Amino acid sequence: MGLFDIFKKKPQLTEEQLKWNKMWDLWVEKKVDSPYAELMTYQSEVNNGGHDQYFTNVENISDLEKEMSALEQILSAKLKANLKKAYKAYRVLEEKEEDEKSVEILEQCDDVFWEYEVEINQALEGYASKIEL
């Protein structure tokens, strides 16, 4: 085996990694069960642009109240309270765009999300572990 043959060989993913990837593929195809689908949307949107982006995007394509209700079934008390606090600040910003206090609250809520994101990953890993390959 030559030096270049080593680079051609693809690393093998573990079954856990394959299931994780398949879960995200199913999410894209809208084939993930509730409340995990909503949790994946929440994680994806907040990681992309914070709670503000999450609320805006979900509100534009779906029923935000229904999405949040699903999240409340799965989030820990800390993350659930954080989501509600972020939503309240988001609503204030919808009414008056230049509210610095609400912008600050949303940023703080983003920080809390990232601090406790491990809980979200654990829930999603549990769901992914049940996916058939």
Secondary structure as a PSIPRED ss2 file (coil, helix, strand):
# PSIPRED VFORMAT (PSIPRED V4.0)

   1 M C   1.000  0.000  0.000
   2 G C   1.000  0.000  0.000
   3 L H   0.000  1.000  0.000
   4 F H   0.000  1.000  0.000
   5 D H   0.000  1.000  0.000
   6 I H   0.000  1.000  0.000
   7 F H   0.000  1.000  0.000
   8 K H   0.000  1.000  0.000
   9 K C   1.000  0.000  0.000
  10 K C   1.000  0.000  0.000
  11 P C   1.000  0.000  0.000
  12 Q C   1.000  0.000  0.000
  13 L C   1.000  0.000  0.000
  14 T C   1.000  0.000  0.000
  15 E H   0.000  1.000  0.000
  16 E H   0.000  1.000  0.000
  17 Q H   0.000  1.000  0.000
  18 L H   0.000  1.000  0.000
  19 K H   0.000  1.000  0.000
  20 W H   0.000  1.000  0.000
  21 N H   0.000  1.000  0.000
  22 K H   0.000  1.000  0.000
  23 M H   0.000  1.000  0.000
  24 W H   0.000  1.000  0.000
  25 D H   0.000  1.000  0.000
  26 L H   0.000  1.000  0.000
  27 W H   0.000  1.000  0.000
  28 V H   0.000  1.000  0.000
  29 E C   1.000  0.000  0.000
  30 K C   1.000  0.000  0.000
  31 K C   1.000  0.000  0.000
  32 V C   1.000  0.000  0.000
  33 D C   1.000  0.000  0.000
  34 S C   1.000  0.000  0.000
  35 P C   1.000  0.000  0.000
  36 Y H   0.000  1.000  0.000
  37 A H   0.000  1.000  0.000
  38 E H   0.000  1.000  0.000
  39 L H   0.000  1.000  0.000
  40 M H   0.000  1.000  0.000
  41 T H   0.000  1.000  0.000
  42 Y H   0.000  1.000  0.000
  43 Q H   0.000  1.000  0.000
  44 S H   0.000  1.000  0.000
  45 E H   0.000  1.000  0.000
  46 V H   0.000  1.000  0.000
  47 N H   0.000  1.000  0.000
  48 N H   0.000  1.000  0.000
  49 G H   0.000  1.000  0.000
  50 G H   0.000  1.000  0.000
  51 H H   0.000  1.000  0.000
  52 D H   0.000  1.000  0.000
  53 Q H   0.000  1.000  0.000
  54 Y H   0.000  1.000  0.000
  55 F H   0.000  1.000  0.000
  56 T H   0.000  1.000  0.000
  57 N H   0.000  1.000  0.000
  58 V H   0.000  1.000  0.000
  59 E H   0.000  1.000  0.000
  60 N H   0.000  1.000  0.000
  61 I H   0.000  1.000  0.000
  62 S C   1.000  0.000  0.000
  63 D C   1.000  0.000  0.000
  64 L H   0.000  1.000  0.000
  65 E H   0.000  1.000  0.000
  66 K H   0.000  1.000  0.000
  67 E H   0.000  1.000  0.000
  68 M H   0.000  1.000  0.000
  69 S H   0.000  1.000  0.000
  70 A H   0.000  1.000  0.000
  71 L H   0.000  1.000  0.000
  72 E H   0.000  1.000  0.000
  73 Q C   1.000  0.000  0.000
  74 I C   1.000  0.000  0.000
  75 L C   1.000  0.000  0.000
  76 S C   1.000  0.000  0.000
  77 A H   0.000  1.000  0.000
  78 K H   0.000  1.000  0.000
  79 L H   0.000  1.000  0.000
  80 K H   0.000  1.000  0.000
  81 A H   0.000  1.000  0.000
  82 N H   0.000  1.000  0.000
  83 L H   0.000  1.000  0.000
  84 K H   0.000  1.000  0.000
  85 K H   0.000  1.000  0.000
  86 A H   0.000  1.000  0.000
  87 Y H   0.000  1.000  0.000
  88 K H   0.000  1.000  0.000
  89 A H   0.000  1.000  0.000
  90 Y H   0.000  1.000  0.000
  91 R H   0.000  1.000  0.000
  92 V H   0.000  1.000  0.000
  93 L H   0.000  1.000  0.000
  94 E H   0.000  1.000  0.000
  95 E H   0.000  1.000  0.000
  96 K C   1.000  0.000  0.000
  97 E C   1.000  0.000  0.000
  98 E C   1.000  0.000  0.000
  99 D C   1.000  0.000  0.000
 100 E H   0.000  1.000  0.000
 101 K H   0.000  1.000  0.000
 102 S H   0.000  1.000  0.000
 103 V H   0.000  1.000  0.000
 104 E H   0.000  1.000  0.000
 105 I H   0.000  1.000  0.000
 106 L H   0.000  1.000  0.000
 107 E H   0.000  1.000  0.000
 108 Q H   0.000  1.000  0.000
 109 C H   0.000  1.000  0.000
 110 D H   0.000  1.000  0.000
 111 D H   0.000  1.000  0.000
 112 V H   0.000  1.000  0.000
 113 F H   0.000  1.000  0.000
 114 W H   0.000  1.000  0.000
 115 E H   0.000  1.000  0.000
 116 Y C   1.000  0.000  0.000
 117 E H   0.000  1.000  0.000
 118 V H   0.000  1.000  0.000
 119 E H   0.000  1.000  0.000
 120 I H   0.000  1.000  0.000
 121 N H   0.000  1.000  0.000
 122 Q H   0.000  1.000  0.000
 123 A H   0.000  1.000  0.000
 124 L H   0.000  1.000  0.000
 125 E H   0.000  1.000  0.000
 126 G H   0.000  1.000  0.000
 127 Y H   0.000  1.000  0.000
 128 A H   0.000  1.000  0.000
 129 S C   1.000  0.000  0.000
 130 K C   1.000  0.000  0.000
 131 I C   1.000  0.000  0.000
 132 E C   1.000  0.000  0.000
 133 L C   1.000  0.000  0.000
